[in-house]
Amino acid sequence: MPTEIEDEAPAEGEEAPAEETVAEEIKLEESAQKIVPGMTVRVHLKIKDVTPRGDERERIQIFEGLVIGKKGHDRISATITVRKVSKGFGVERIFPLAMPTIEKIEVVKQVRVRRSKLYFLRGKYKKRLKEVPVDKK
């Protein structure tokens, strides 16, 4: 019986993971590791909507706000808490960084803070936060 080493190609019906998607995931993970409290970020999310006709469509929703906390240091359980004020009401949203619906995270600006959790900003806080220049790449 001849022993031949077959190419490790996916079987019919299976698709090989695209190198582009793997590269995008690595790029997102690297950018997510650099996010720290005090940054103003734009989180781009893929949202599935249903039109009045019943058709499904996918769109990008942007949530812009201040990162007030980061929890978890490993790739799977890491989360960031982003807070924004919309129409006079504070809105906070917790984003797991491993969530597949996050398309990208943009850093808008960064302020200098001395705390790892900025929960004191939830109340009435009068002082201004000092802005630090951010390298746009």
BELTAJO-V394227 format. One record per residue. SS is DSSP state (~ for helix, > for strand, _ for the rest). NEAR is the number of other ideal C-beta (glycine too) atoms within 12 Angstrom. D_LAST is the distance of its C-alpha to the last C-alpha in Angstrom with 1 decimal. Layout:
BEGIN
SS;NEAR;D_LAST
SS;NEAR;D_LAST
END
This chain:
BEGIN
_;3;57.6
_;5;54.7
_;5;51.5
_;6;48.5
_;6;44.9
_;9;43.3
_;8;39.7
_;8;37.7
_;9;36.9
_;12;36.8
_;10;40.1
_;6;40.9
_;6;39.5
_;9;36.6
_;10;33.2
_;14;31.0
_;12;27.6
_;11;25.0
~;10;22.5
~;11;19.8
~;15;20.6
~;13;20.7
~;13;17.3
~;18;15.9
~;23;17.9
~;15;16.6
~;19;12.9
~;29;14.0
~;23;16.1
~;17;13.5
~;26;11.2
~;34;14.6
~;19;15.7
_;23;13.2
_;36;14.5
_;28;17.1
_;30;19.7
_;32;18.9
>;36;15.6
>;30;15.8
>;38;14.5
>;27;15.1
>;40;16.8
>;22;17.5
>;24;20.9
>;18;23.2
>;18;26.5
>;14;29.8
>;15;32.1
>;12;35.7
_;11;36.8
_;7;40.3
_;8;41.5
_;8;40.6
_;10;37.7
>;11;34.6
>;14;31.2
>;15;27.7
>;16;25.2
>;19;21.9
>;18;22.4
>;22;19.7
>;31;20.6
>;25;18.8
>;32;20.0
>;38;19.9
>;43;19.8
>;37;23.3
>;31;23.8
>;30;22.7
>;20;25.5
_;19;25.9
_;13;24.1
_;14;24.8
_;18;22.9
_;13;25.7
_;15;26.8
_;26;23.7
>;27;23.4
>;39;21.7
>;34;23.7
>;38;22.0
>;34;24.2
>;25;24.4
>;16;27.4
>;13;28.6
_;7;31.7
_;7;32.8
>;10;32.6
>;21;30.2
>;19;28.7
>;24;27.3
>;27;26.0
>;23;25.6
>;33;23.1
>;23;23.8
_;35;20.6
_;19;22.5
_;25;23.5
_;14;23.3
_;21;23.0
>;35;19.5
>;26;17.3
>;24;13.9
>;33;12.9
>;27;10.4
>;29;10.1
>;24;11.5
>;23;12.8
>;24;14.4
>;27;18.0
>;18;19.9
_;28;22.5
_;13;25.2
_;19;26.1
_;16;24.8
_;20;26.4
_;30;26.3
~;19;29.4
~;18;31.0
~;29;28.8
~;18;31.0
_;11;33.9
_;8;34.3
_;18;32.0
_;8;32.3
_;10;30.0
_;10;26.6
_;23;23.6
>;13;21.8
>;16;18.3
>;16;15.7
_;11;12.7
_;20;9.3
_;9;6.2
_;9;3.8
_;9;0.0
END
